[in-house]
C-alpha cells in the first residue's frame, strides 16, 4: 500500500472497525484494596464498588500477538471496580504499552475510547513450567511486578467464569470499562463525558495461579499509591478481547466539575513535564 495524504472514503470508514486484541497471552490479577483510599483515586460521579470496606483491584499484563489495527505489542494496566448508575466496570488508573504496535495501540485507544494509555520502557510476560513472571517498567522504575505459581488461587473461595475453557470450547465472558473522553483547547479541558466501553473476552485457556504483587511509582506514574490488602488470585490465559460498543452514559455540564475530574485523570494520561513551570516559559 502506497502512502498518501488522501485516504479513500471506503478506507476511512474502516477506521478501528471491528477492532479486537486477538490471541492475547498473559495474566489477569485480582486483589482487594481499601475502599477509602480507592475513593480518593476515582473522579466523581463514579463510585467504587465496596464490600466490607474493600474494593476489587484488577491488573493485567499481556502480549497482544494479533491485534487487528497494529503490529503485535505488549500491554498492561491497573484499575478499580466502579459503577455509574446501572453500569459497572473497571476504572483504569493507567495502562502502559511497549513493542512494535504500541504507538498505534496507544493513540487509537486514547483517541477513540478514552483509555489512559502511555508508552513505557519494557513489559515482560514470561512463563517456564508452572512459574510465571510479568512486569512493567517505565522511567527506570518497575511499576508492577507479579510472580505466579500455576495451580490454584490464593483465596480458595475465588472463582472465574472462564474456568474450564479450551481451544476447542472457548468461553466468552462479558466485560466493560468506564472511561473518560474530552476535548482540549487553549483554555484547558472541555466537553468531558463518561463512556461505557463494552469489551467481552473469548478465553481459550485459563489456569488458576497463586500470585504475589509489588507496585511502585515513578515521578509520573503513581502506581505505588495502590496498597493491596489481600490477593484473591490470578489466571494465566490465552484470549481474544473485542470492542462491542461505546455508549456515552454521562456528560459533565460544569467547567469546575471537569477540572476536578481532570485532577484525577491527569496522571494516567500525561507526564508532569506538560505542566509548564517558570523555567520552561518563553516570553
DRENDO-850351 format. One record per residue (C-alpha): residue number from 1; residue in three letters; chain; x, y, z. Coordinates in Angstrom, 3 decimals. Example, Ala and Ser with C-alpha at 12.3 -4.5 7.8 and 13.67 -1.06 7.14 Angstrom:
<recs>
seq=1	type=ala	mol=A	xx=12.300	yy=-4.500	zz=7.800
seq=2	type=ser	mol=A	xx=13.670	yy=-1.060	zz=7.140
</recs>
This chain:
<recs>
seq=1	type=unk	mol=A	xx=0.000	yy=0.000	zz=0.000
seq=2	type=unk	mol=A	xx=1.446	yy=3.356	zz=-1.060
seq=3	type=unk	mol=A	xx=1.349	yy=6.212	zz=1.458
seq=4	type=unk	mol=A	xx=-0.829	yy=9.201	zz=0.589
seq=5	type=unk	mol=A	xx=-2.188	yy=12.289	zz=2.288
seq=6	type=unk	mol=A	xx=-5.570	yy=11.451	zz=0.799
seq=7	type=unk	mol=A	xx=-7.493	yy=8.439	zz=2.122
seq=8	type=unk	mol=A	xx=-10.359	yy=6.928	zz=0.165
seq=9	type=unk	mol=A	xx=-13.748	yy=7.227	zz=1.856
seq=10	type=unk	mol=A	xx=-14.257	yy=3.449	zz=1.875
seq=11	type=unk	mol=A	xx=-10.905	yy=3.026	zz=3.650
seq=12	type=unk	mol=A	xx=-11.616	yy=5.777	zz=6.166
seq=13	type=unk	mol=A	xx=-14.892	yy=4.080	zz=7.012
seq=14	type=unk	mol=A	xx=-12.917	yy=1.074	zz=8.231
seq=15	type=unk	mol=A	xx=-11.056	yy=3.014	zz=10.926
seq=16	type=unk	mol=A	xx=-10.989	yy=0.724	zz=14.017
seq=17	type=unk	mol=A	xx=-13.982	yy=-1.124	zz=12.545
seq=18	type=unk	mol=A	xx=-14.301	yy=-4.421	zz=14.379
seq=19	type=unk	mol=A	xx=-11.243	yy=-3.646	zz=16.496
seq=20	type=unk	mol=A	xx=-10.001	yy=-6.613	zz=18.512
seq=21	type=unk	mol=A	xx=-6.958	yy=-7.621	zz=20.524
seq=22	type=unk	mol=A	xx=-6.629	yy=-11.218	zz=19.354
seq=23	type=unk	mol=A	xx=-4.513	yy=-14.026	zz=20.729
seq=24	type=unk	mol=A	xx=-3.521	yy=-12.377	zz=23.992
seq=25	type=unk	mol=A	xx=-1.062	yy=-14.346	zz=26.107
seq=26	type=unk	mol=A	xx=-0.540	yy=-13.332	zz=29.718
seq=27	type=unk	mol=A	xx=-2.249	yy=-12.816	zz=33.052
seq=28	type=unk	mol=A	xx=-5.157	yy=-11.273	zz=34.900
seq=29	type=unk	mol=A	xx=-4.787	yy=-10.476	zz=38.601
seq=30	type=unk	mol=A	xx=-7.387	yy=-9.751	zz=41.292
seq=31	type=unk	mol=A	xx=-6.920	yy=-8.338	zz=44.774
seq=32	type=unk	mol=A	xx=-8.605	yy=-6.161	zz=47.396
seq=33	type=unk	mol=A	xx=-7.659	yy=-2.612	zz=48.319
seq=34	type=unk	mol=A	xx=-9.009	yy=-0.203	zz=50.935
seq=35	type=unk	mol=A	xx=-12.211	yy=1.472	zz=49.746
seq=36	type=unk	mol=A	xx=-11.493	yy=4.867	zz=51.326
seq=37	type=unk	mol=A	xx=-8.169	yy=5.047	zz=49.513
seq=38	type=unk	mol=A	xx=-9.798	yy=3.822	zz=46.301
seq=39	type=unk	mol=A	xx=-12.414	yy=6.606	zz=46.525
seq=40	type=unk	mol=A	xx=-9.636	yy=9.211	zz=46.579
seq=41	type=unk	mol=A	xx=-8.386	yy=7.938	zz=43.201
seq=42	type=unk	mol=A	xx=-11.705	yy=7.946	zz=41.315
seq=43	type=unk	mol=A	xx=-13.327	yy=11.103	zz=39.869
seq=44	type=unk	mol=A	xx=-16.992	yy=11.863	zz=40.662
seq=45	type=unk	mol=A	xx=-19.637	yy=10.867	zz=39.796
seq=46	type=unk	mol=A	xx=-18.054	yy=7.390	zz=39.535
seq=47	type=unk	mol=A	xx=-18.358	yy=5.317	zz=42.696
seq=48	type=unk	mol=A	xx=-16.089	yy=2.484	zz=43.706
seq=49	type=unk	mol=A	xx=-17.818	yy=-0.816	zz=44.405
seq=50	type=unk	mol=A	xx=-17.381	yy=-1.619	zz=48.083
seq=51	type=unk	mol=A	xx=-17.856	yy=-4.733	zz=50.163
seq=52	type=unk	mol=A	xx=-16.813	yy=-4.814	zz=53.813
seq=53	type=unk	mol=A	xx=-14.598	yy=-1.778	zz=53.334
seq=54	type=unk	mol=A	xx=-12.697	yy=-3.269	zz=50.388
seq=55	type=unk	mol=A	xx=-12.748	yy=-2.684	zz=46.624
seq=56	type=unk	mol=A	xx=-11.583	yy=-5.081	zz=43.914
seq=57	type=unk	mol=A	xx=-8.278	yy=-4.147	zz=42.310
seq=58	type=unk	mol=A	xx=-7.649	yy=-5.530	zz=38.823
seq=59	type=unk	mol=A	xx=-4.440	yy=-5.836	zz=36.815
seq=60	type=unk	mol=A	xx=-3.432	yy=-7.492	zz=33.586
seq=61	type=unk	mol=A	xx=-0.228	yy=-7.921	zz=31.588
seq=62	type=unk	mol=A	xx=-0.391	yy=-9.429	zz=28.108
seq=63	type=unk	mol=A	xx=1.400	yy=-9.951	zz=24.836
seq=64	type=unk	mol=A	xx=-1.199	yy=-8.996	zz=22.211
seq=65	type=unk	mol=A	xx=0.043	yy=-11.143	zz=19.379
seq=66	type=unk	mol=A	xx=-2.606	yy=-10.457	zz=16.719
seq=67	type=unk	mol=A	xx=-4.299	yy=-7.046	zz=17.094
seq=68	type=unk	mol=A	xx=-6.475	yy=-6.073	zz=14.146
seq=69	type=unk	mol=A	xx=-5.173	yy=-2.476	zz=13.981
seq=70	type=unk	mol=A	xx=-1.422	yy=-2.667	zz=14.657
seq=71	type=unk	mol=A	xx=1.606	yy=-4.951	zz=14.751
seq=72	type=unk	mol=A	xx=1.951	yy=-7.028	zz=17.923
seq=73	type=unk	mol=A	xx=2.552	yy=-5.179	zz=21.180
seq=74	type=unk	mol=A	xx=2.721	yy=-5.657	zz=24.942
seq=75	type=unk	mol=A	xx=0.187	yy=-4.028	zz=27.264
seq=76	type=unk	mol=A	xx=-0.617	yy=-3.922	zz=30.956
seq=77	type=unk	mol=A	xx=-2.888	yy=-1.917	zz=33.197
seq=78	type=unk	mol=A	xx=-4.299	yy=-1.459	zz=36.680
seq=79	type=unk	mol=A	xx=-7.796	yy=-0.450	zz=37.717
seq=80	type=unk	mol=A	xx=-10.580	yy=-0.452	zz=40.285
seq=81	type=unk	mol=A	xx=-14.112	yy=-1.822	zz=40.049
seq=82	type=unk	mol=A	xx=-16.587	yy=1.060	zz=39.828
seq=83	type=unk	mol=A	xx=-20.196	yy=1.892	zz=38.969
seq=84	type=unk	mol=A	xx=-22.231	yy=4.708	zz=37.493
seq=85	type=unk	mol=A	xx=-25.979	yy=4.221	zz=37.577
seq=86	type=unk	mol=A	xx=-26.700	yy=0.707	zz=36.364
seq=87	type=unk	mol=A	xx=-23.306	yy=0.309	zz=34.658
seq=88	type=unk	mol=A	xx=-20.401	yy=-1.395	zz=36.379
seq=89	type=unk	mol=A	xx=-16.877	yy=-1.800	zz=35.055
seq=90	type=unk	mol=A	xx=-13.175	yy=-1.218	zz=35.529
seq=91	type=unk	mol=A	xx=-11.990	yy=2.338	zz=36.020
seq=92	type=unk	mol=A	xx=-8.426	yy=2.194	zz=34.729
seq=93	type=unk	mol=A	xx=-5.873	yy=4.150	zz=36.723
seq=94	type=unk	mol=A	xx=-3.337	yy=3.657	zz=33.951
seq=95	type=unk	mol=A	xx=-2.196	yy=1.449	zz=31.087
seq=96	type=unk	mol=A	xx=1.310	yy=1.025	zz=29.675
seq=97	type=unk	mol=A	xx=2.339	yy=-0.249	zz=26.226
seq=98	type=unk	mol=A	xx=5.572	yy=-1.322	zz=24.541
seq=99	type=unk	mol=A	xx=6.612	yy=-3.098	zz=21.352
seq=100	type=unk	mol=A	xx=6.198	yy=-2.519	zz=17.587
seq=101	type=unk	mol=A	xx=2.449	yy=-1.795	zz=17.703
seq=102	type=unk	mol=A	xx=2.482	yy=0.223	zz=20.923
seq=103	type=unk	mol=A	xx=2.221	yy=3.638	zz=19.284
seq=104	type=unk	mol=A	xx=-0.895	yy=2.780	zz=17.269
seq=105	type=unk	mol=A	xx=-2.329	yy=0.844	zz=20.223
seq=106	type=unk	mol=A	xx=-1.852	yy=3.866	zz=22.490
seq=107	type=unk	mol=A	xx=-3.058	yy=6.559	zz=20.079
seq=108	type=unk	mol=A	xx=-6.093	yy=4.662	zz=18.825
seq=109	type=unk	mol=A	xx=-7.106	yy=3.593	zz=22.337
seq=110	type=unk	mol=A	xx=-6.770	yy=7.096	zz=23.794
seq=111	type=unk	mol=A	xx=-8.410	yy=8.990	zz=20.945
seq=112	type=unk	mol=A	xx=-11.231	yy=6.612	zz=20.079
seq=113	type=unk	mol=A	xx=-12.036	yy=5.186	zz=23.516
seq=114	type=unk	mol=A	xx=-10.557	yy=7.424	zz=26.200
seq=115	type=unk	mol=A	xx=-8.255	yy=4.739	zz=27.639
seq=116	type=unk	mol=A	xx=-5.471	yy=6.251	zz=29.827
seq=117	type=unk	mol=A	xx=-2.532	yy=4.882	zz=27.819
seq=118	type=unk	mol=A	xx=1.172	yy=5.710	zz=27.889
seq=119	type=unk	mol=A	xx=4.289	yy=4.218	zz=26.317
seq=120	type=unk	mol=A	xx=6.751	yy=2.542	zz=28.681
seq=121	type=unk	mol=A	xx=10.307	yy=1.189	zz=28.612
seq=122	type=unk	mol=A	xx=9.647	yy=-2.535	zz=28.871
seq=123	type=unk	mol=A	xx=6.951	yy=-5.132	zz=29.501
seq=124	type=unk	mol=A	xx=7.803	yy=-8.786	zz=30.112
seq=125	type=unk	mol=A	xx=5.402	yy=-11.744	zz=30.011
seq=126	type=unk	mol=A	xx=7.286	yy=-14.932	zz=30.819
seq=127	type=unk	mol=A	xx=6.443	yy=-18.448	zz=31.888
seq=128	type=unk	mol=A	xx=8.536	yy=-21.561	zz=32.453
seq=129	type=unk	mol=A	xx=6.637	yy=-24.659	zz=33.526
seq=130	type=unk	mol=A	xx=4.407	yy=-23.764	zz=36.466
seq=131	type=unk	mol=A	xx=6.144	yy=-20.468	zz=37.233
seq=132	type=unk	mol=A	xx=5.240	yy=-17.112	zz=35.678
seq=133	type=unk	mol=A	xx=6.564	yy=-13.579	zz=35.881
seq=134	type=unk	mol=A	xx=5.119	yy=-10.373	zz=34.432
seq=135	type=unk	mol=A	xx=6.396	yy=-6.852	zz=34.963
seq=136	type=unk	mol=A	xx=6.146	yy=-3.311	zz=33.589
seq=137	type=unk	mol=A	xx=8.974	yy=-0.755	zz=33.697
seq=138	type=unk	mol=A	xx=8.863	yy=2.970	zz=32.964
seq=139	type=unk	mol=A	xx=11.458	yy=5.686	zz=33.571
seq=140	type=unk	mol=A	xx=13.726	yy=3.180	zz=35.281
seq=141	type=unk	mol=A	xx=11.059	yy=2.079	zz=37.785
seq=142	type=unk	mol=A	xx=9.358	yy=-1.307	zz=37.905
seq=143	type=unk	mol=A	xx=5.780	yy=-0.064	zz=38.245
seq=144	type=unk	mol=A	xx=4.266	yy=-3.532	zz=38.534
seq=145	type=unk	mol=A	xx=5.844	yy=-6.906	zz=39.241
seq=146	type=unk	mol=A	xx=3.727	yy=-10.061	zz=39.544
seq=147	type=unk	mol=A	xx=5.038	yy=-13.549	zz=40.252
seq=148	type=unk	mol=A	xx=2.806	yy=-16.598	zz=39.845
seq=149	type=unk	mol=A	xx=2.699	yy=-20.256	zz=40.674
seq=150	type=unk	mol=A	xx=0.240	yy=-22.105	zz=38.455
seq=151	type=unk	mol=A	xx=-2.237	yy=-24.485	zz=40.096
seq=152	type=unk	mol=A	xx=-4.636	yy=-22.703	zz=42.458
seq=153	type=unk	mol=A	xx=-5.794	yy=-19.278	zz=43.597
seq=154	type=unk	mol=A	xx=-4.546	yy=-17.501	zz=46.717
seq=155	type=unk	mol=A	xx=-8.102	yy=-17.491	zz=48.084
seq=156	type=unk	mol=A	xx=-9.742	yy=-20.948	zz=47.840
seq=157	type=unk	mol=A	xx=-13.179	yy=-19.304	zz=47.532
seq=158	type=unk	mol=A	xx=-12.216	yy=-17.219	zz=44.498
seq=159	type=unk	mol=A	xx=-13.526	yy=-18.311	zz=41.064
seq=160	type=unk	mol=A	xx=-13.798	yy=-17.037	zz=37.490
seq=161	type=unk	mol=A	xx=-16.429	yy=-17.820	zz=34.823
seq=162	type=unk	mol=A	xx=-13.830	yy=-18.748	zz=32.187
seq=163	type=unk	mol=A	xx=-12.568	yy=-21.751	zz=34.144
seq=164	type=unk	mol=A	xx=-12.711	yy=-24.899	zz=32.060
seq=165	type=unk	mol=A	xx=-12.336	yy=-23.182	zz=28.701
seq=166	type=unk	mol=A	xx=-10.262	yy=-24.746	zz=25.934
seq=167	type=unk	mol=A	xx=-9.219	yy=-24.049	zz=22.379
seq=168	type=unk	mol=A	xx=-11.942	yy=-26.412	zz=21.192
seq=169	type=unk	mol=A	xx=-14.566	yy=-24.958	zz=23.557
seq=170	type=unk	mol=A	xx=-13.775	yy=-21.305	zz=24.323
seq=171	type=unk	mol=A	xx=-15.820	yy=-19.378	zz=26.875
seq=172	type=unk	mol=A	xx=-16.970	yy=-15.807	zz=26.195
seq=173	type=unk	mol=A	xx=-17.332	yy=-13.560	zz=29.240
seq=174	type=unk	mol=A	xx=-18.775	yy=-10.025	zz=29.457
seq=175	type=unk	mol=A	xx=-16.595	yy=-7.108	zz=30.448
seq=176	type=unk	mol=A	xx=-16.686	yy=-3.349	zz=30.491
seq=177	type=unk	mol=A	xx=-14.818	yy=-0.175	zz=31.406
seq=178	type=unk	mol=A	xx=-15.919	yy=3.292	zz=32.490
seq=179	type=unk	mol=A	xx=-13.762	yy=5.741	zz=30.528
seq=180	type=unk	mol=A	xx=-13.442	yy=9.499	zz=30.176
seq=181	type=unk	mol=A	xx=-13.296	yy=11.349	zz=26.859
seq=182	type=unk	mol=A	xx=-12.792	yy=15.088	zz=26.473
seq=183	type=unk	mol=A	xx=-11.614	yy=17.864	zz=24.162
seq=184	type=unk	mol=A	xx=-8.573	yy=20.104	zz=24.708
seq=185	type=unk	mol=A	xx=-8.427	yy=23.773	zz=23.758
seq=186	type=unk	mol=A	xx=-6.337	yy=26.828	zz=24.636
seq=187	type=unk	mol=A	xx=-8.194	yy=27.186	zz=27.941
seq=188	type=unk	mol=A	xx=-7.648	yy=23.575	zz=29.008
seq=189	type=unk	mol=A	xx=-10.080	yy=20.660	zz=29.029
seq=190	type=unk	mol=A	xx=-13.703	yy=20.768	zz=27.870
seq=191	type=unk	mol=A	xx=-16.643	yy=18.678	zz=26.634
seq=192	type=unk	mol=A	xx=-15.971	yy=15.795	zz=29.007
seq=193	type=unk	mol=A	xx=-18.100	yy=12.670	zz=29.033
seq=194	type=unk	mol=A	xx=-18.031	yy=9.189	zz=30.541
seq=195	type=unk	mol=A	xx=-18.256	yy=6.306	zz=28.112
seq=196	type=unk	mol=A	xx=-19.228	yy=2.716	zz=28.812
seq=197	type=unk	mol=A	xx=-16.759	yy=0.604	zz=26.845
seq=198	type=unk	mol=A	xx=-18.361	yy=-2.781	zz=26.236
seq=199	type=unk	mol=A	xx=-15.485	yy=-5.245	zz=25.940
seq=200	type=unk	mol=A	xx=-16.158	yy=-9.014	zz=26.131
seq=201	type=unk	mol=A	xx=-13.385	yy=-11.610	zz=26.018
seq=202	type=unk	mol=A	xx=-13.180	yy=-15.044	zz=24.449
seq=203	type=unk	mol=A	xx=-10.996	yy=-17.349	zz=26.543
seq=204	type=unk	mol=A	xx=-9.142	yy=-20.304	zz=25.033
seq=205	type=unk	mol=A	xx=-7.048	yy=-21.031	zz=28.096
seq=206	type=unk	mol=A	xx=-7.237	yy=-20.181	zz=31.801
seq=207	type=unk	mol=A	xx=-5.076	yy=-21.661	zz=34.551
seq=208	type=unk	mol=A	xx=-5.608	yy=-20.523	zz=38.163
seq=209	type=unk	mol=A	xx=-2.492	yy=-19.169	zz=39.845
seq=210	type=unk	mol=A	xx=-1.239	yy=-18.089	zz=43.242
seq=211	type=unk	mol=A	xx=0.229	yy=-14.600	zz=42.885
seq=212	type=unk	mol=A	xx=2.345	yy=-12.017	zz=44.647
seq=213	type=unk	mol=A	xx=2.396	yy=-8.387	zz=43.528
seq=214	type=unk	mol=A	xx=4.627	yy=-5.351	zz=44.009
seq=215	type=unk	mol=A	xx=3.651	yy=-1.845	zz=42.871
seq=216	type=unk	mol=A	xx=5.955	yy=1.173	zz=42.701
seq=217	type=unk	mol=A	xx=5.642	yy=4.767	zz=41.484
seq=218	type=unk	mol=A	xx=7.740	yy=6.720	zz=39.023
seq=219	type=unk	mol=A	xx=7.682	yy=10.507	zz=39.127
seq=220	type=unk	mol=A	xx=4.876	yy=10.417	zz=36.540
seq=221	type=unk	mol=A	xx=3.069	yy=7.158	zz=37.330
seq=222	type=unk	mol=A	xx=1.698	yy=6.863	zz=40.896
seq=223	type=unk	mol=A	xx=1.033	yy=3.123	zz=40.736
seq=224	type=unk	mol=A	xx=2.617	yy=2.599	zz=44.138
seq=225	type=unk	mol=A	xx=-0.227	yy=4.505	zz=45.805
seq=226	type=unk	mol=A	xx=-2.357	yy=1.368	zz=45.490
seq=227	type=unk	mol=A	xx=-1.962	yy=-0.886	zz=48.522
seq=228	type=unk	mol=A	xx=-3.181	yy=-4.454	zz=48.092
seq=229	type=unk	mol=A	xx=-4.724	yy=-5.670	zz=51.358
seq=230	type=unk	mol=A	xx=-5.437	yy=-9.168	zz=50.065
seq=231	type=unk	mol=A	xx=-4.579	yy=-11.131	zz=46.938
seq=232	type=unk	mol=A	xx=-7.517	yy=-13.154	zz=45.621
seq=233	type=unk	mol=A	xx=-5.662	yy=-14.861	zz=42.789
seq=234	type=unk	mol=A	xx=-4.637	yy=-14.676	zz=39.168
seq=235	type=unk	mol=A	xx=-5.007	yy=-16.592	zz=35.944
seq=236	type=unk	mol=A	xx=-2.632	yy=-17.442	zz=33.127
seq=237	type=unk	mol=A	xx=-4.658	yy=-17.053	zz=29.976
seq=238	type=unk	mol=A	xx=-4.953	yy=-17.067	zz=26.217
seq=239	type=unk	mol=A	xx=-7.815	yy=-14.882	zz=24.986
seq=240	type=unk	mol=A	xx=-9.277	yy=-12.535	zz=22.409
seq=241	type=unk	mol=A	xx=-10.618	yy=-9.176	zz=23.598
seq=242	type=unk	mol=A	xx=-13.212	yy=-7.363	zz=21.484
seq=243	type=unk	mol=A	xx=-14.975	yy=-3.994	zz=21.473
seq=244	type=unk	mol=A	xx=-18.746	yy=-4.438	zz=21.159
seq=245	type=unk	mol=A	xx=-19.776	yy=-0.832	zz=21.684
seq=246	type=unk	mol=A	xx=-19.094	yy=2.549	zz=23.273
seq=247	type=unk	mol=A	xx=-22.008	yy=4.496	zz=24.707
seq=248	type=unk	mol=A	xx=-21.949	yy=7.881	zz=26.394
seq=249	type=unk	mol=A	xx=-23.606	yy=7.497	zz=29.790
seq=250	type=unk	mol=A	xx=-22.766	yy=10.841	zz=31.430
seq=251	type=unk	mol=A	xx=-21.828	yy=14.385	zz=30.369
seq=252	type=unk	mol=A	xx=-20.143	yy=16.947	zz=32.600
seq=253	type=unk	mol=A	xx=-22.043	yy=20.232	zz=32.310
seq=254	type=unk	mol=A	xx=-19.921	yy=22.345	zz=34.672
seq=255	type=unk	mol=A	xx=-16.347	yy=23.521	zz=33.866
seq=256	type=unk	mol=A	xx=-15.471	yy=23.226	zz=37.544
seq=257	type=unk	mol=A	xx=-16.538	yy=19.581	zz=37.577
seq=258	type=unk	mol=A	xx=-14.379	yy=18.928	zz=34.511
seq=259	type=unk	mol=A	xx=-11.372	yy=20.459	zz=36.277
seq=260	type=unk	mol=A	xx=-11.999	yy=18.362	zz=39.390
seq=261	type=unk	mol=A	xx=-12.306	yy=15.205	zz=37.295
seq=262	type=unk	mol=A	xx=-9.128	yy=16.035	zz=35.390
seq=263	type=unk	mol=A	xx=-7.237	yy=16.291	zz=38.675
seq=264	type=unk	mol=A	xx=-7.819	yy=12.540	zz=38.991
seq=265	type=unk	mol=A	xx=-7.369	yy=11.711	zz=35.304
seq=266	type=unk	mol=A	xx=-4.184	yy=13.626	zz=34.540
seq=267	type=unk	mol=A	xx=-1.532	yy=11.241	zz=35.869
seq=268	type=unk	mol=A	xx=-2.828	yy=8.319	zz=33.820
seq=269	type=unk	mol=A	xx=-2.556	yy=10.293	zz=30.570
seq=270	type=unk	mol=A	xx=0.234	yy=12.880	zz=30.811
seq=271	type=unk	mol=A	xx=3.633	yy=13.385	zz=32.424
seq=272	type=unk	mol=A	xx=4.458	yy=16.308	zz=34.707
seq=273	type=unk	mol=A	xx=6.691	yy=17.897	zz=32.067
seq=274	type=unk	mol=A	xx=3.469	yy=19.064	zz=30.375
seq=275	type=unk	mol=A	xx=2.740	yy=21.269	zz=33.404
seq=276	type=unk	mol=A	xx=4.750	yy=24.303	zz=32.359
seq=277	type=unk	mol=A	xx=6.960	yy=25.621	zz=35.147
seq=278	type=unk	mol=A	xx=8.613	yy=29.014	zz=35.299
seq=279	type=unk	mol=A	xx=11.934	yy=27.716	zz=33.941
seq=280	type=unk	mol=A	xx=10.114	yy=26.349	zz=30.878
seq=281	type=unk	mol=A	xx=8.412	yy=29.590	zz=29.918
seq=282	type=unk	mol=A	xx=9.496	yy=31.668	zz=26.933
seq=283	type=unk	mol=A	xx=8.228	yy=35.201	zz=26.813
</recs>
